């Protein structure tokens, strides 16, 4: 085995390596200062600090069209106002979410309550009481009944010839709630800032089931139904992307929302190749995600952004793309990243 030539040992700086630094919590007097210091450490701490740096860069880039994709039970986990704050500050231009997330967000947005689960209560005991458990939190069946009532109320005046999609339904509900100036929530903030919300798998949620029941009741009473067309969402989102050259994506979790938002680049490319449509190339320049799923499980939720480069979804880092990936519970990491950037912007 060949021995090292000690006369040629590098000092790190010779090869452009950046030094890591110990985290001195005594010298961090704000969340911003803490995450700046963490960016110079290692492992997950470094990733969290780098995520704040990337979100700041994304928000400061006024030319950037910023898309938030979010999955998991983030609203029932009490993170709804984190997203609402991002919308209110103009950091978000489009949201792609799960229907369940929007359903639980509506519960909070209408002033209803979730409850902390008591572990000594079994799931068998919860069911007859109308207590739906989501990990350590309870969603009341009564809450979901109230959301059904809100959906019916907002659709009563809809034109029977109008085709509905998730975006238009949620827009109607958001405007209804936003009429109360003191009401705060994701849908209210989106309605006030004219931020579209898309739910690609709309029927995979209580809200989607409510719409199905509403459709059946309308058909029974009037002999017809509203038309629901998910491709209206796809084309509307694509038009938004086409209108902007610089794109950023902030992902919580993964699943359908993540892929649906990311596939816009390949969708445009397929149209160019198969239909001869002269669409410009669109790929995300900024990309930040917080998700605990590891890459080796093989699912989309865990795949790194470098994999997405091979699909034409992201600009490679060698061409100016910027990525940050935090492998952590979003209920821990997301509020810290957002708070740090709020402090940096000073508004």
N, C-alpha and C positions, 0 to 999 in steps of 0.2 A: 504494500500500500504506500503510495507516494505521500511523503510528508509535506505539510504546508510550508511555503516560503515565508517565514515571519517578516522578512524585509518588505514583503508586498501586502501585508495585512492592511485592509482598508479601515478607515475610521467612520464609515457610514456617510459622512458628508461628501467624500470623494465621489460617491455614486449617486448623489442627489437624494439620499434618504432623509426623510423628515424625522426628527427626534420625537419620541413619546415623552410625556411629562407626567409626574405623579399628580393625583387629584388632591388638591389642598382645599378641603371643604371649608376650612376656616376663612379662606379668602374669597369665597363665593357668596355674595350678598343678595343674589337674585336668581331666578330660574334661568335667565339669560346667561349670567356669568357661570352658573353651574354647567349648562350644556356646552358653552364655549370651551370650558376646561375639559369636559368629558370628550370632546372631539379630538383632544390631544392625548387621550389615554389609549385603551386597547379593548378588544373584544366587543361585547354588546354596548358598553359605554361609549366607545368611539362611534359606533354606528348611530347611536341616538344623537350624539352631537353633530355628526355629519348630516343627519336628516334635518335638523333645525337649520343648518347652513343652506341646504338645498331648498327647503321651503322658503326661506328668506329670499334667495336668489330668484325663485319662481315668482314670488309675489312682487318683488321689485321690478321685474321685467314687465313693463306695461303692455308690451306687444303680445304677451303670452295669454292664450286661451286655456284656462285651467279647469280640468275635469276632476271631480272627486268621485271615486267609485267606492262603495261601502257595502259590506256584507257582514253577517253575524248579527247577534242580538245587541247591537250598539245602543239603540234607543232605550230598550228595556234595561240596559246596563247604565243608564243615566248619562250617556254621552251626547244626547241630542243637542244640548245647548253649545257644545263644542263646535259642532257642525254649523249650528245657527250663527254663532259668532263669526265663523269664517265667511259665511255668506254675507252677513251684515257689514263686514269690513271690505267687501268687494274682492275677496280672494278666490271666489268660486264663480265660474260661468256656466257650469252644467254639473248635474249630479246623476249618477247611475247607481241604483240601489236595489235591494230585494224588497218584495212586497211586504214581507213580515216586518222589516225594519221600519217601513213607512207606517204600517198599521200600529205598531207599538208607539211610534212617534206621535201619531194622531191622538193616542190615549193621553199622552203627556200634554200635547198641544191644546187639548180641550179641557185641561185642568183636572183630569182624573188621576188616580194614584196607582202605583205599583207597590208591592209590599215585600219585605224581607222574609224569605222562607224559614220556617222553624223546622230544623232537621228531624225533630221527633215526630212530625206529621208525615205519615207515609203517603205515597202517591195514590194508593187505593183510597185513602181517606180524603185526599184533595179533590178527586174527581166529582163525587156527589155534591161537594160544597161549591163547585164551579170555580175552583182554584187551579189555574193552569201554571205548572212550574216550568221555568226556564232557568236551569242550573240552580242558583241560590235566590231567585226572585220569583214572585207570584204575579201573574197577570189574571185579573178577574174576568170571568166570562161575561159579567155585566158590562165591563168596559168595552168588550168586543161588540156586544149588542148595541151600545151607544154609538159606536163607530159605524155600524150598519145603518143606523138611523140617520147619521150625518151624510153618508153616501147617498141614501135615497133622497134626502132633502136637497142636496146639491144637484142631483140629476133630474129632479122633477120638471124643471123648466127647460131641459135640453131639447133641441130640435130633433125630431124623430128621424130626419134625413141626414143628420150629422153623424159621421163616423167617429167613434171614440177610440182613444188609445190611452195608455197609462199616463202620458204627459198631460193630456187635456183633462183627464179625470182629476189628477192630483192638483192641477192648476185651479180648477173649479173649487176644490175643497180648501186649498190654501187661501184663495181670495175670500171665501166665506169666513174662514177663521180670522183673516187679517183685518176684517171689518172692525174688529175690536182692537183699538190701538194699544191696549195693555196686554194683549195676548201675544205670547212668544213661543216659537217652536220652529222646527225645520220648514214645514210647509208655509207658515206665515212669512218667514224670512225669505224663502224662495219666491213667494208671490210678490212681496214688496220690492224685491230686487230684480224681478223678471228673470229668475234663474230656472230653466226647465229641469224637471226631474223625470227620469226615465226608469221604468221597471220592466226589463225585458221578459222576465218570467212572472208576469202579473198574476196568473192564475195559481201560482204556487204561494198562496198567502191567504189569510183570512179575508183581506180586502178583495182579493180576486173571487173568493167564494161568495162574498156579499154581492158582488156585481153579478155573478151567475144567478143567484137567487132573485135579485132585482129583475134581471132579464126574464126569468120565468114568470114572475108576477106580472110584468108588463105584457108579456105574450098572452097570459091567461085573461087579462082584462081587455087588451086592445087588439089581440091577434097579430102582433108584430113585435120585433125586438130592435134595440139599437144595434148598429153594426160596430164591432170591435175589430180594429185592424192594427196589429203590432208593427206592420211595416211603415206605418206613419211615423212611429217613433224612430225607426232606423233611418229613414230618409231625412227627417228633421234634424237628427243629430249629425248626420253626414253633411248636411248643408252648413251647420254651424262650424264644423271642422274645416270644410272647404274655404270658408270665409277668413281663415286665419292661417298664417304661415308658421307661427311659433306655437307649439302645443306643449302643455304640461299635464301630467296625471298624478294624482295623489290617491293611493289605494289603501283602504283599510280592509284587511282580509283578502278574499279572492273570489272564487266562484264565478257565477254568470255575470255579475256586474263588471268584474275586472276584464273578462274576455270580450264581452260585448263592446266595451269602450275601446279596447285595444285593437279589435279587428277592423276598425274603420280604414286603416292603411291598406291592408290586404283587400278589403271590399272595393276601394277605389282602384287598386291595381287590377283586380279581376275585371272591372268594368272597362278599363283601358284595353286589356288584352282580348277579352271576349266580345265586347260590344263596340270597340273602337271609339269610346268616349274619351275626349281629350281632357281628362282630369289631371290636375297637378299632383305631384307626390306629396303625401302628408304622413309624417311620422312624429312621434313624441320626442321632443328635445329634452325635457325635464321629466323625471320619473322617480317617485318616492312611494314606498309602500311599507306598511307595518303589518306583519303577519307572522304568527309563530310556526307555520307549517314548514317543515324541512323540504329541501329539493329532492332528496332521494326517494320520497314517497311517489314521485312521478306525476302528481296532480298539478293542474294549472295554478292552483293557489300558491304552491311552493316554488314554481319555476322562477329562476332569476331573470332579470331584464336582459342579460346577455343572450338568453335563449330566445327572447322575443325579437332580438335583432335579426336572427336567422329567418324570421317570418316577415320581416319588413315592417315591424310595428314601431321600432325605436331607432333613432339616429345613434350609430355606434359612438362610443366614447372617443374613438380616434378621430371622429368627425365633428366633435363638439357636443355629443350627448352627455347628459349628467344624470347619474343614478345614485340612489340611496335606498338601502334595504335594511329594515330593522326587524330582527326575529324576536318579537316580544308580544305580550298581551297588549292589545291596543288600548284597553282601559287604563293601563299604566303609562304607556309611552306617548300616546296621542295628545293628551292634555298638556304634557310637559313640552312637547315640541311646539304646539300652538302658543302656549303661554310665553315661551322664550322669544318667539318671533314677534308677538304683540309688544313685548318690552323693547325689542330692537327697533321696531318702527316708531315707537314712542307716540302712538295715537290710539 
